[in-house]
Amino acid sequence: EVQLIESGGGLVQPGGSLRLSCVASGFTYTNWPMNWVRQAPGKGLEWLASANNGSRTITYAESVKGRFTISRNDADNTLSLQMNNLRPEDTATYYCSAGLTYWGKGALVTVSA
């Protein structure tokens, strides 16, 4: 059974930092590009960042470039997202995804004073 389990969400003040983690199981992790995607309340899905397998290429959406850092560890099938200088508009449910095919259940991040 494919599982992607996110953790690390919570409430943080504007300007603060948070680190999300995702543990993957049930599929060959090294065969898949890994992504972080979010969904703000009442809005659609927004792709944030990807860490490719193979080439190890990393890409970011303009909205988070310079503030968020994605990293993958193929040794223990984990994916992380370091989020710095958070803004209220970053409030969303954050999803870990393998190839935009497999999805976790999400972690809620709320940025508020």
Secondary structure, DSSP 8 states (H G I E B T S, - for coil): --EEEEE--EEE-TT--EEEEEEEESS-GGGS-EEEEEE-TTS-EEEEEEE-STT--EEE-TTTTTTEEEEEETTTTEEEEEE-S--GGG-EEEEEEETTTEE---EEEEE--
